[in-house]
Amino acid sequence: MHYGSGSILPSRSGFAASTGGARPSRPGQLSSAILDGLAGGSDPETIRELSHTSAAALLDRVHHTEDPAVVERVLTLVDHEGVDIIAELWSHAEPDSLPGVLWRLYLLRTWMRDHKAAIARLWRLGESTVTSASAIAGVNQAPTEEDIETTADSILAGAFTGDFAVALDRAAAFTDVVANGLRLQARHMVAEYGPDAASDEEKTTRTTAARLLHTAGNLLSTAKVFRHGATLWRHGKLE
C-alpha cells in the first residue's frame, strides 16, 4: 500500500437528474465525441461542461436500466477506458459536484481493490469493536480481503443502482474507519520511542508514521466530501 502518496486522490493517475445532455450510447464507455474533444485539447470551460454532462448522463442511464451487463461495464469504467482519460474528464471537477464525487468513488474502489489486504488490516485496527460505522459501511468487524473487494464494488454499484446518498454515506463511513486505523498504526509505531528521534531507525520510523498521518488526514477530507455530497444529493443540489 502506498502510504506515502498522501491521498487516495492523486491529481492525475486511480448524482442528480440528467442535465439534458445526450446519453452515451454505450454505458460504461465514454462517447467518441468526448474522447475526440479531450484529445483535441478542449478549453477548460468545455471540459467542465463535458464532465458535468457525462456524469449526469451516465448516472441517469444506469438508473433506468435493469441490465446487469450495463452495471458491470459502469463499475469497470476505469479499467476499460483508462484512468488517464477519465482523470482528464472528472479529476479537476469541484469536490462538491457530481463528477467530482463520482471521480472519488471510482478512485476509492480502485484503491480498495488494489490494497485489499492492507485495508482489511487497517479496518480491523480502526474498528476494533462493532460500531455504527460497521453497519453503515456494511463491513463486519474482521473483514477478509474478499470482503474489502466486495465492499468496494457494492459501494460504487449502489451509487448507480440504489440510493446515491446512501452509497456516499457508506463510502464516508468506510474511509473514516481506515483513516482511524492509519492514525492508530502511526501511534503504535512511535510509541516505543521518546520525544526526540536519535537513531536513523527512529527517524525512518517517525517519517513513515508522519506519512501515515498525512494519508489519514486526506482520507478524512475525502470522507467529508462524501458526506457533503450526500447532503447535497438529498436536497437536489448535487450537479
C-alpha positions as CSV (number, residue, x, y, z in Angstrom):
1,M,0.0,0.0,0.0
2,H,1.4,3.3,-1.0
3,Y,1.0,5.2,2.3
4,G,3.5,7.8,1.2
5,S,1.3,9.0,-1.6
6,G,-0.6,11.1,0.9
7,S,-4.0,10.5,-0.6
8,I,-6.3,8.2,-2.5
9,L,-6.9,11.1,-4.8
10,P,-3.9,11.6,-7.0
11,S,-4.2,14.7,-9.1
12,R,-3.8,12.6,-12.3
13,S,-3.5,8.8,-12.1
14,G,-6.6,5.7,-9.9
15,F,-25.6,12.4,-8.7
16,A,-28.5,14.2,-9.8
17,A,-31.1,14.1,-12.6
18,S,-29.8,14.3,-16.2
19,T,-28.8,17.8,-17.2
20,G,-30.3,17.3,-20.6
21,G,-27.1,16.2,-22.4
22,A,-27.1,13.3,-24.8
23,R,-26.9,10.0,-23.1
24,P,-23.9,7.8,-24.1
25,S,-24.9,5.1,-26.4
26,R,-22.6,2.6,-24.7
27,P,-23.0,2.9,-20.9
28,G,-19.7,2.3,-19.2
29,Q,-17.7,3.8,-22.0
30,L,-17.0,7.4,-23.0
31,S,-18.5,8.5,-26.2
32,S,-16.3,9.2,-29.2
33,A,-17.3,12.8,-29.2
34,I,-16.0,13.3,-25.6
35,L,-12.8,11.4,-26.4
36,D,-12.2,13.5,-29.5
37,G,-12.7,16.6,-27.5
38,L,-10.2,15.6,-24.9
39,A,-7.7,14.6,-27.5
40,G,-8.1,17.9,-29.2
41,G,-7.2,19.9,-26.1
42,S,-10.6,21.5,-25.4
43,D,-10.6,24.6,-23.3
44,P,-11.3,24.4,-19.5
45,E,-14.9,25.5,-19.8
46,T,-15.6,22.9,-22.4
47,I,-14.0,20.2,-20.2
48,R,-16.1,21.4,-17.3
49,E,-19.3,21.2,-19.2
50,L,-18.4,17.7,-20.5
51,S,-17.5,16.5,-17.0
52,H,-20.9,17.5,-15.6
53,T,-22.9,16.4,-18.6
54,S,-21.2,13.0,-18.9
55,A,-21.5,12.3,-15.1
56,A,-25.2,13.1,-15.0
57,A,-25.9,11.2,-18.3
58,L,-24.1,8.1,-17.1
59,L,-25.8,8.0,-13.7
60,D,-29.2,8.7,-15.3
61,R,-28.7,5.9,-17.9
62,V,-27.8,3.3,-15.4
63,H,-30.6,4.2,-13.0
64,H,-33.0,3.5,-15.9
65,T,-31.7,0.1,-16.8
66,E,-32.1,-3.4,-15.3
67,D,-29.4,-4.9,-17.5
68,P,-26.6,-6.3,-15.2
69,A,-24.1,-6.1,-18.0
70,V,-24.6,-2.4,-18.2
71,V,-23.9,-2.0,-14.5
72,E,-20.8,-4.2,-14.8
73,R,-19.4,-2.0,-17.6
74,V,-20.0,1.1,-15.5
75,L,-18.3,-0.5,-12.5
76,T,-15.2,-1.2,-14.6
77,L,-15.2,2.1,-16.4
78,V,-11.7,3.0,-15.2
79,D,-10.5,-0.5,-16.2
80,H,-11.8,-0.3,-19.7
81,E,-11.3,3.4,-20.6
82,G,-8.0,4.0,-18.7
83,V,-7.7,6.2,-15.7
84,D,-5.9,9.0,-17.6
85,I,-8.8,9.8,-19.9
86,I,-11.3,9.7,-17.0
87,A,-9.0,11.8,-14.9
88,E,-8.9,14.4,-17.7
89,L,-12.7,14.5,-17.7
90,W,-13.5,14.3,-13.9
91,S,-10.5,14.8,-11.7
92,H,-10.5,18.6,-11.9
93,A,-14.2,18.9,-11.1
94,E,-15.2,20.7,-7.9
95,P,-15.3,18.3,-4.9
96,D,-18.9,19.3,-4.3
97,S,-20.1,18.4,-7.8
98,L,-21.4,15.2,-9.3
99,P,-18.3,14.5,-11.4
100,G,-16.0,15.4,-8.5
101,V,-17.8,12.9,-6.2
102,L,-18.0,10.2,-8.9
103,W,-14.3,10.5,-9.5
104,R,-13.6,9.9,-5.9
105,L,-15.9,6.9,-5.7
106,Y,-14.1,5.3,-8.7
107,L,-10.7,6.0,-7.1
108,L,-11.9,4.6,-3.8
109,R,-13.0,1.4,-5.5
110,T,-9.6,1.1,-7.3
111,W,-7.7,1.8,-4.1
112,M,-9.6,-0.7,-2.1
113,R,-9.2,-3.5,-4.7
114,D,-5.5,-2.8,-5.2
115,H,-4.7,-2.8,-1.5
116,K,-7.4,-5.0,0.0
117,A,-5.1,-7.0,2.3
118,A,-3.6,-3.8,3.9
119,I,-7.0,-2.2,4.1
120,A,-8.5,-5.2,5.8
121,R,-5.8,-5.0,8.4
122,L,-6.4,-1.2,8.8
123,W,-10.2,-1.8,9.2
124,R,-9.6,-4.4,11.9
125,L,-7.3,-1.9,13.7
126,G,-9.5,1.2,13.2
127,E,-12.8,-0.6,14.0
128,S,-11.8,-2.9,16.8
129,T,-15.4,-3.2,18.0
130,V,-18.6,-3.1,16.0
131,T,-20.0,0.4,15.8
132,S,-22.4,2.4,13.7
133,A,-19.7,2.7,11.1
134,S,-19.7,-1.0,10.6
135,A,-23.4,-1.0,10.0
136,I,-23.3,2.0,7.6
137,A,-20.4,0.8,5.6
138,G,-21.7,-2.8,5.6
139,V,-18.4,-4.3,6.8
140,N,-18.1,-6.7,9.7
141,Q,-15.5,-6.4,12.5
142,A,-12.9,-8.7,10.9
143,P,-13.2,-8.4,7.1
144,T,-11.2,-10.6,4.7
145,E,-9.6,-9.4,1.6
146,E,-12.6,-10.7,-0.3
147,D,-14.9,-8.7,1.9
148,I,-13.0,-5.5,1.1
149,E,-13.2,-6.2,-2.6
150,T,-16.9,-6.9,-2.4
151,T,-17.5,-3.8,-0.4
152,A,-15.6,-1.7,-3.0
153,D,-17.8,-3.0,-5.7
154,S,-21.1,-2.7,-3.7
155,I,-20.5,0.9,-2.7
156,L,-19.9,2.0,-6.3
157,A,-22.7,-0.2,-7.6
158,G,-25.1,1.2,-5.0
159,A,-24.3,4.7,-6.3
160,F,-25.6,3.8,-9.7
161,T,-28.4,1.3,-8.9
162,G,-29.6,2.4,-5.4
163,D,-29.8,5.5,-3.3
164,F,-26.9,7.7,-4.2
165,A,-26.8,9.4,-0.9
166,V,-26.6,6.1,1.0
167,A,-23.7,5.0,-1.2
168,L,-21.9,8.2,-0.3
169,D,-22.6,7.6,3.4
170,R,-21.2,4.1,3.1
171,A,-18.0,5.5,1.4
172,A,-17.6,8.1,4.1
173,A,-18.0,5.7,7.0
174,F,-15.5,3.3,5.3
175,T,-12.8,5.9,4.8
176,D,-13.3,7.2,8.3
177,V,-12.5,3.8,9.8
178,V,-9.5,3.2,7.6
179,A,-8.2,6.7,8.5
180,N,-8.5,5.8,12.1
181,G,-6.6,2.6,11.5
182,L,-3.8,4.6,9.9
183,R,-3.6,7.0,12.8
184,L,-3.5,4.2,15.4
185,Q,-0.8,2.4,13.4
186,A,1.2,5.6,13.3
187,R,0.9,6.0,17.0
188,H,1.9,2.4,17.7
189,M,5.0,2.8,15.5
190,V,6.4,5.7,17.5
191,A,5.1,4.7,21.0
192,E,8.4,2.9,21.9
193,Y,10.5,5.9,21.2
194,G,11.0,9.0,23.3
195,P,10.0,12.6,22.2
196,D,13.3,13.0,20.3
197,A,14.4,10.8,17.4
198,A,18.0,9.9,17.7
199,S,19.0,6.9,15.6
200,D,18.5,6.5,11.9
201,E,15.9,3.7,12.6
202,E,13.9,6.1,14.8
203,K,14.0,8.8,12.2
204,T,12.8,6.5,9.5
205,T,10.0,5.2,11.7
206,R,8.8,8.7,12.5
207,T,9.0,9.7,8.9
208,T,6.8,6.7,7.9
209,A,4.4,7.5,10.8
210,A,4.1,11.0,9.6
211,R,3.2,9.8,6.1
212,L,0.5,7.5,7.6
213,L,-1.0,10.5,9.4
214,H,-0.9,12.6,6.3
215,T,-2.7,9.9,4.4
216,A,-5.2,9.6,7.2
217,G,-5.8,13.3,7.0
218,N,-6.5,13.1,3.3
219,L,-8.9,10.2,3.8
220,L,-10.8,12.2,6.4
221,S,-11.1,15.0,4.0
222,T,-12.4,12.6,1.4
223,A,-15.0,11.3,3.9
224,K,-16.2,14.9,4.4
225,V,-16.6,15.3,0.6
226,F,-18.7,12.2,0.5
227,R,-20.9,13.3,3.4
228,H,-21.3,16.8,1.9
229,G,-22.2,15.2,-1.4
230,A,-24.8,13.0,0.3
231,T,-26.4,16.1,1.8
232,L,-26.4,18.0,-1.5
233,W,-27.9,15.0,-3.2
234,R,-30.7,14.7,-0.7
235,H,-31.5,18.4,-1.3
236,G,-31.3,18.0,-5.1
237,K,-28.3,20.2,-5.3
238,L,-25.5,17.8,-6.5
239,E,-24.9,18.7,-10.1
